[in-house]
Amino acid sequence: MSLTAAARRTRRPGLARWAFYGFSVFACAWLATQLYYFAQIAVWNVVNPQSTAFMRSDAWRLSNERGGRADASIQHTWVPYEQISRNLKRAIIASEDARFVSNNGYETDAILQAWEKNKSRGRIVAGGSTITQQLARNLFLSRDKSYLRKGQELIITWMLETLMDKQRIFEIYLNSVEWGDGVYGAQAAAQHYYRTSAAKLTAWQAARLAVMLPRPRYFDEHRNAPWLSQRAAVIARRMGVAELPQ
């Protein structure tokens, strides 16, 4: 046997051990992250989240962009589920996830449709996300679009649906969803756009807020966009049949 062949044989076990070690470290880190998410969600069953990944990211961005200005921090005030207008609850379900009460946190058809749309565009432009999936992303993940992030989003969605009832999921969603540049939650949105409280939103105001959700920063700057009013009229007609979680 040549010296070169012998060297290769002695080198292979070492490389295999390092590969196994690297995989083990990665697997342990991934598992620890999932356990953290699971534990955090369990705590949020009884404790209201003080912030989300999106909020923290925006707070850092606004602080850097606006320095010491009065609007350099995010707008967010938690309000209990009962103090949020039923108009807004119905409008969001009608606009974002009509089967929220009955689904398991995801809609297979919507995901497949998003997949086909992304393939046709050659990039990720749609996600087919339910309310629970949106909440999973807002709580823990980033705005980056990738299939890896989508996979993690689905895992967190399963955790939310396993550990929480629908009303608690919806309550946290209503208090944490982004509604404009640095505007988070129903109470901040009601004050930002209509100078009122989340409890007093009218059906028309609620419909307009609901249709802003896919592009909140854009519609914060383009409040008179024709599409906004047209879509709000459609949602206003659907609100009456929207089923709320009990």
C-alpha angles and dihedrals in degrees: 000000000000123000090244093055091048091051091052092052092052092045097052098067089050092052091046091052092050091048091050091047092051092048091048092052091048092047093049092048091049092048092047090052092051091048090051091052091047093050093045092052090048090054091049089062087078104016124059115237111251094204143350135224089260092050093050091048092050093045090055092046095048092047090055096042099043104027112193097352119130091246094053093104131064122263111236136144123170117227127181119257092252091057094059118091116256085222090066093044092052093044093053094048090047091049104035111024119003093183096044094125095051106033127089094240097282139057114220093200092052092049092050091048090051089050092054092046092051091049092052092049095043092231140058109280101143137038107182090225126179124212090267092050091050090051092049090054095045094048101048116002141062135254091251112119117226138130090242090059090045090056092052089047090057092050092052089045089057090050092051093049091046098048103033137049120236095258092055091047090051093046092054091044093052090051098045110034117114115251103172143334101329092344115128132176136009097282095052091045093051091051095042097051106023108017090236138102128270089248094059102048113134123225092258094047090048092050092052092048091049095054091050092065100089090055108015098160092048093051091044085065096035104044093152096053109140092226090059093059094041094051092043089057090054092049092047089059092050097047095086093067097042111120117223124209115253 
